[in-house]
Amino acid sequence: MLSALIGLLVVGIVAFVVLTVLLAIFGVIFGLAFGFLGLLFTLAVKILPIVLVGWLVVKLIQRGERSAARARLSAEDRAWLDS
């Protein structure tokens, strides 16, 4: 009788430890998954609009510099470049 109770106690402790380890592993997996989703959300909502605005500003500045450079060229130089 006593050996049966001790056996059940040992099985219960082992099951508790195994269940704790499995839940910890699932917690890490879900934590990493939700962390990755949070990172994607941060990139999509906060960082990408700023990058897009910066890219547009750079393109507008480059366009302005290009047209200013063309305005400084003489007619002969422009004709030579266009040919």
N, C-alpha and C positions, 0 to 999 in steps of 0.2 A: 504494500500500500504506500509506504513512504517512498519507495523507489519510483513508483508510478507518478507521485506528486512532484518529485524532483525532476523526473523526465519531462513532465508537462511544463514545469517552470523553465527548464533549459530550452525546450522547444519554443515556448512563448518569448523568451529573451532573444533567441536567435531570429525568430520571425519579426520581432520588433526592430532589431538591428537591420535586418534585410529590408524591411519596409521603409525605415528611415533613410537608408542609403538610396533606395530607388526613388523616393520622393525628392531627395536632394538632387539626384541626377536629372529628374524631370524639371525641377525648379531651375537648374542651371540652363537646361535646353530652352525652356520657355523664356527665361530672362534674356538669354542671348538673342532669341528670335525677336522679342519685343524691343530690345535695344537696337537691333538692326533696323526694325521698322521705324523706330524713333529717329534714327540717323537719316534714313531716307526721307522722312517727313521734314526734318530740319533742312536737308539739302533742297528739297522741292519748294518749300514755302519761304525760307528765310534767305538762303544763299543764292539760289539760281536767279531770282529777280535782280539782285545786286550785280551779279556777273553779267546778266543781260544788259542792264543799263550801262555798265562799264564798257561792254563790247560795242554798244551803239555809239557811245561818246567817242571811242577810239576810231570807229569807222567814219563818223562825221568829221573828226579832225583830219583824218587821212584824206578824205574827199576835198576838204578845204585847202589843204596843202598842195594837193595835186592840181586843183584849178588855179591856185596862185602861181604855181610853177609854170603852168601853161601860159598864163597871162604875161609872164616875164620873157617868154621866148619871142624871138622876132618872127616875122611872117615866113622868111626863108627857112628858118629852123623848123617851124611847125609844118611846113610843106614837106621838108625832108623827112621828118618823123612820121608823117601820115602816109608817105609813099611806101 
